């Protein structure tokens, strides 16, 4: 597993949303999972062999990133007590139109999000 905390992390909601999608451009990454972790959240890139790499999403940005992802997938932003699932189509994702699944679920300290390329 590679830890990406030493890289220059994204520092805005828009940059984090872009980073979530960009991780799925790597053919080894099957899904990106964002889970709460005591204030900060952990973004884990998972492949067939398990977790490939992870980053820490700073706590001031967690709610904004979750809300933006839910809006893109046409999910209920206010609903946090039940699982939700929706799709996002990016018309120019590294040169082609690509569809993604966005799934949310309640988690211990907040809400978890899973992003998969379809």
Secondary structure as UniProt FT lines:
FT   STRAND          2..3
FT   HELIX           4..6
FT   HELIX           13..23
FT   TURN            24..25
FT   TURN            27..28
FT   STRAND          31..37
FT   TURN            38..39
FT   STRAND          40..47
FT   TURN            48..49
FT   STRAND          50..57
FT   HELIX           59..72
FT   TURN            73..74
FT   TURN            77..78
FT   STRAND          84..93
FT   TURN            94..95
FT   STRAND          96..107
FT   TURN            108..109
FT   STRAND          110..117
//
